[in-house]
Amino acid sequence: MRISTYQINQSSVGSILNKQAELSEAQKKVSSGLKFLNPSDDPTASARVIDLEQSRKTTEQYQFNADAANTRLRLSEITLGNVVNQMQRFREIVIQANNGIQTDTDRRLLAVESREIFDNILGLSNTIDSNENYLFSGYQGNSKPFFQNANGSVTYTGDDGQRFLQVGGDYRVPDTDPGSDIFMNIRNAEGIYTVDGNNNSGTGVIEPGRIVDNDAYQGHTYTLDFTAGTAGVAYTVTDNTTGAIVTPLTDYTGGTEISFDGVSTSITGNPAVGDQFIVEPSRYQSLFTTMQNFIDGLETLPVNSEVSRSKFENLSGRTLEATDKAMENISGTEASIGARLSAIERQKGINEDYILQAKTTLSQIRDLDYAEGITDLTQRITALEAAQQSHVKIQGLSLFNYL
């Protein structure tokens, strides 16, 4: 078969072009640091790379969420710590104000400080984060959660929701706590709570009640009525729920335990005929209501008689118990936040390990071995140079050069 000069020339040129394409491919691999430049070069490896990249980016988003949750929870922790500090001072004021040596002037000064504490806590309850979202408004992050009304009461306008952030494949963490749980829905006592009558004319002071027999406990509200007895003052206890008298007329002795239906309390001082005390199950009461009731008492109840002093002692006792419950409730939220912060840190460690492993696997699949790549590049350069030199010599193979 005869091969024409044209065919030889075209074959030589084609070889050079192929070598140039191979050299260009090798150069791109070395410059990019990748084993393959197009999915068609290695479909299986390309699919694996896409999966790993998506998983890595998702995990990096988890890390971003974890940092955001950590920031909000840290701010909540600091804010609630400040609330507890304010409440501790308020508790000291309650004890100080109940001291018999305090004058009405002293008590008014304590009332002024108490109102400052009230305002500070109200401000803390409306704390906002760096994104201008309220910490304690539930899902209503853009709405101010707590408002003080004209009569001094505080209204919560948020909701009971908790916002969750995904910080791991199977782990979502709440980065907020609703203000209703922290500041509003607080038990005002442990088990049973006692309330004195505002119109009492005697000096009786009732102690917080307690449950002494769970089997007999009914959870009802009871009224202790004082009346004239055979040897002085006596009392009866009536179940307000059923209307039944659970303790018949009994002579009163100061400090004696008064027990009925699994509940026990005691009264000191000298109740007068016609005085009345209420013993009822603990109920939910906001921190602000507890503080407002006591401040009102500081400002309005004089201590110029044994009767008024007894009323204030009853108020102080109820306030102390409710304050302790409020501080206990806030401390429980702080403990929950601390547990979540620890869990987030552990999850961040897991995420970091996964991201590192994903990057390592991606490198193994996708990244070029530079020693191998440079060796291949050198070979491609040599092959191209050989093809070019061959083309020059082939071009000289003509009979006309020898005629």
KAURSUL-V308877 format. One record per pair of residues at least 6 apart in sequence whose ideal C-beta (glycine too) atoms are under 8 Angstrom apart, sorted by the first residue. I is the first residue (numbers start at 0). GAP is how many residues later the second one is. D is the distance in whole Angstrom. If there is no record, write none. Layout:
i={I;I}
gap={GAP;GAP}
d={D;D}
This chain:
i={4;4;7;7;8;8;11;11;11;11;11;12;14;14;14;15;15;15;15;18;18;18;18;19;21;21;21;22;22;22;22;22;24;25;25;25;25;26;27;28;28;28;28;28;28;28;29;29;29;29;29;31;32;32;32;33;33;33;34;34;34;34;34;34;34;35;35;35;35;38;38;44;44;47;48;48;48;51;51;51;51;52;54;54;55;55;55;55;58;58;58;58;59;61;61;61;61;61;61;62;62;62;62;62;64;64;64;65;65;65;65;65;65;65;67;67;68;68;68;68;68;68;69;69;69;70;70;71;71;71;71;72;72;72;72;72;73;74;74;74;75;75;75;75;75;76;76;76;76;78;78;78;79;79;79;79;79;80;81;82;82;82;82;83;83;83;83;85;85;85;85;86;86;86;86;86;86;86;87;88;89;89;89;89;90;90;90;90;92;92;92;92;93;93;93;93;93;94;94;95;95;96;96;96;96;96;96;97;97;97;99;99;101;101;102;103;103;103;106;106;106;107;107;109;110;110;110;113;113;113;113;114;116;117;117;117;117;120;120;120;121;121;121;121;124;124;124;124;124;124;125;125;125;125;125;126;126;126;127;127;128;131;132;132;133;133;133;133;133;133;133;134;134;135;135;135;135;135;135;135;135;135;136;136;136;136;136;136;136;136;137;137;137;137;137;137;137;137;137;137;137;138;138;138;138;139;139;139;140;140;142;142;143;144;144;144;144;145;145;145;145;145;145;145;146;146;146;147;147;148;151;151;152;152;152;153;153;153;153;155;155;155;155;155;157;157;157;158;158;159;159;159;160;161;161;161;161;162;162;162;163;163;163;163;164;164;164;165;166;166;166;166;166;167;167;167;170;170;172;172;172;172;173;174;176;176;176;180;180;181;181;181;182;182;182;183;183;183;184;184;185;185;185;185;185;185;185;185;185;186;186;186;186;186;186;187;187;187;187;187;187;187;187;187;188;188;188;188;188;188;189;189;189;189;189;190;190;190;190;190;191;191;191;191;191;191;191;191;191;191;192;192;192;192;192;192;192;192;192;193;193;193;193;193;193;193;193;193;193;193;194;194;194;194;194;195;195;195;195;195;195;195;195;196;196;196;196;197;198;199;199;199;199;199;199;199;199;200;200;200;200;201;201;201;201;201;201;201;201;202;202;202;202;202;202;202;203;203;203;203;203;203;203;203;203;203;204;204;204;204;204;204;204;205;205;205;205;205;205;205;205;206;206;206;206;206;207;207;207;207;208;208;208;208;209;209;209;210;210;210;210;211;211;211;211;212;213;214;215;215;216;216;216;217;217;217;217;218;219;219;219;219;219;219;220;220;220;220;220;220;220;221;221;221;221;221;221;221;221;221;221;221;222;222;222;222;222;222;222;223;223;223;223;223;223;223;223;223;224;224;224;224;224;224;225;225;225;225;225;225;225;225;225;225;226;226;226;226;226;226;226;227;227;228;228;228;228;229;230;231;231;232;232;232;232;232;232;233;233;233;233;234;234;234;234;234;234;235;235;235;235;235;236;236;236;236;236;237;237;237;238;238;238;245;245;246;246;251;251;253;253;253;253;254;254;254;255;256;256;256;257;257;257;257;262;264;266;268;268;270;284;286;289;289;289;289;292;292;293;293;293;296;296;300;300;300;300;301;302;302}
gap={392;393;386;389;385;386;375;378;379;382;383;378;372;375;376;368;371;372;375;361;364;365;368;364;358;361;362;354;357;358;360;361;12;347;350;351;354;350;9;6;7;8;339;344;347;348;338;340;343;344;347;336;334;335;337;332;333;334;7;10;330;331;332;333;334;6;9;10;330;7;8;320;321;317;313;316;317;306;309;310;313;309;299;303;299;302;303;306;292;295;296;299;295;104;105;106;107;285;289;104;285;288;289;292;100;101;102;99;101;107;278;281;282;285;97;107;96;98;104;106;271;275;271;274;275;58;59;57;63;103;104;102;264;267;268;271;267;52;54;60;59;60;100;101;261;257;260;261;264;45;48;56;102;250;253;254;257;253;42;38;41;42;247;243;246;247;250;31;34;35;38;30;34;200;236;239;240;243;239;28;24;27;201;233;229;232;233;236;17;20;21;24;200;222;225;226;229;221;225;6;14;9;10;13;201;215;219;214;215;218;203;209;8;201;200;198;199;200;191;192;196;190;191;188;184;187;188;177;180;181;184;180;174;170;173;174;177;166;167;170;24;26;32;166;11;20;21;54;57;58;8;10;18;19;20;7;8;9;6;7;6;10;8;9;6;7;8;9;10;11;24;41;42;9;10;22;40;41;42;43;46;47;6;7;8;20;21;22;41;42;7;20;21;22;23;24;25;38;40;41;42;19;20;22;24;17;18;19;22;35;14;15;13;11;12;13;34;8;9;10;11;33;37;142;7;8;10;6;7;6;140;144;135;136;139;132;134;135;138;23;24;27;28;130;20;21;22;19;21;18;20;21;17;12;14;15;16;11;12;13;8;9;10;11;7;8;10;6;6;177;180;181;184;179;182;183;172;176;167;170;171;174;166;165;156;159;160;148;152;147;148;151;103;104;105;100;102;103;99;101;98;99;100;101;104;136;139;140;143;95;96;97;98;138;142;94;95;96;97;102;130;133;134;137;19;93;129;132;133;136;18;20;92;131;135;18;19;20;90;91;16;17;18;19;71;73;87;88;89;90;15;16;86;87;88;89;90;125;128;12;13;14;15;71;83;84;85;86;123;124;82;83;84;85;123;8;9;10;81;82;115;118;119;78;79;80;81;113;77;71;72;75;76;77;107;110;111;71;73;74;106;24;67;68;69;70;73;105;108;66;67;68;103;104;106;107;22;63;64;65;66;67;68;71;73;106;62;63;64;105;108;109;112;18;59;60;61;71;73;108;111;58;59;60;61;110;57;109;110;113;54;55;56;70;53;54;55;6;51;52;53;47;50;51;52;49;48;47;45;46;44;45;46;21;23;43;44;62;19;20;21;22;41;61;18;19;20;57;58;59;60;15;16;17;18;24;38;39;41;56;57;58;14;15;17;53;54;55;56;11;12;13;34;43;52;53;54;55;10;11;12;13;50;51;7;8;9;26;45;46;47;48;49;50;6;7;8;9;22;46;47;6;45;20;21;22;23;21;20;19;20;18;19;37;38;39;40;15;16;17;18;12;14;15;17;23;36;9;11;12;13;14;8;9;10;21;23;6;7;8;6;7;22;14;15;11;13;15;19;13;14;15;16;11;12;13;10;7;8;9;6;7;8;9;16;14;10;37;41;6;37;39;29;32;33;36;22;26;21;22;25;15;18;7;10;11;14;6;6;9}
d={8;6;6;7;7;7;7;6;4;5;8;7;5;8;8;7;5;6;6;7;5;4;5;6;5;7;8;7;4;6;8;5;7;7;5;4;5;6;6;7;8;7;5;5;8;8;7;7;5;6;6;8;6;5;7;6;7;6;7;8;8;6;7;5;8;5;7;7;8;4;8;5;7;6;6;6;5;5;6;5;8;7;8;6;6;4;7;7;5;5;5;7;6;6;5;6;8;8;5;8;6;5;7;8;4;6;5;8;4;8;5;6;5;7;6;7;5;6;6;4;8;6;6;5;8;7;7;6;7;5;7;6;5;6;5;8;7;7;6;7;5;8;7;7;6;6;5;7;7;5;5;7;7;5;6;5;7;7;6;6;5;8;6;6;6;7;7;5;5;5;7;8;7;8;6;6;5;7;7;6;6;5;6;7;7;5;7;7;5;6;6;8;6;6;5;6;7;8;7;7;7;8;6;5;6;8;7;7;6;4;8;7;8;7;8;6;7;8;5;8;7;7;7;6;6;4;5;7;7;5;7;6;7;7;5;7;7;7;8;8;6;6;7;7;6;7;5;6;8;6;6;8;6;6;5;7;5;7;5;7;6;8;4;7;7;6;7;7;6;6;7;6;8;6;8;7;7;7;7;4;6;7;6;7;4;8;4;8;7;6;8;4;4;6;4;7;8;7;4;7;7;8;5;4;7;7;5;6;7;8;6;7;7;6;6;4;5;6;7;6;8;6;7;8;7;5;6;5;8;6;5;8;7;7;7;6;4;8;8;6;6;7;5;8;6;5;7;7;8;5;5;7;6;4;6;7;6;7;6;5;4;7;5;7;7;6;5;5;5;6;5;8;8;5;7;7;8;6;5;7;6;8;7;8;6;7;7;8;7;7;6;5;6;5;7;7;4;8;5;8;6;6;7;6;8;8;6;5;5;5;7;7;8;5;8;6;6;7;4;7;8;7;4;6;6;4;8;5;7;7;8;7;7;7;7;8;6;5;8;6;7;4;6;6;6;8;6;7;6;6;7;7;8;6;7;4;7;7;7;5;7;6;5;6;7;7;5;8;8;7;7;4;8;6;7;8;8;6;5;7;7;4;8;6;4;6;7;7;8;7;7;4;7;8;7;7;7;5;7;7;6;7;7;6;4;3;5;7;7;4;5;7;5;6;7;4;8;5;7;5;6;3;8;6;7;6;7;5;5;5;5;6;7;8;6;8;5;5;8;6;8;6;5;7;8;7;7;6;8;5;5;7;4;5;7;6;7;5;6;6;8;7;6;7;5;4;7;7;6;3;6;3;7;7;7;5;7;5;5;7;4;7;7;8;8;4;6;7;7;4;7;5;7;6;6;7;7;7;7;7;5;7;7;5;6;6;7;6;8;5;8;6;7;8;7;4;8;7;6;5;8;7;8;5;6;7;5;7;5;7;6;7;4;7;7;6;7;7;7;6;8;7;5;6;8;5;7;7;5;7;7;8;5;8;6;7;6;5;6;5;6;7;7;6;5;7;8;6;6;6;5;7;7;5;4;7;5;7;5;7;8;5;7;5;6;7;5;8;7;7;5;6;7;6;8;5;7;6;8;5;7;6;6;7;6;6;7;8;6;8;6;4;6;4;6;6;7;7;6;7;4;6;5;6;6;5;7;5;5;6}
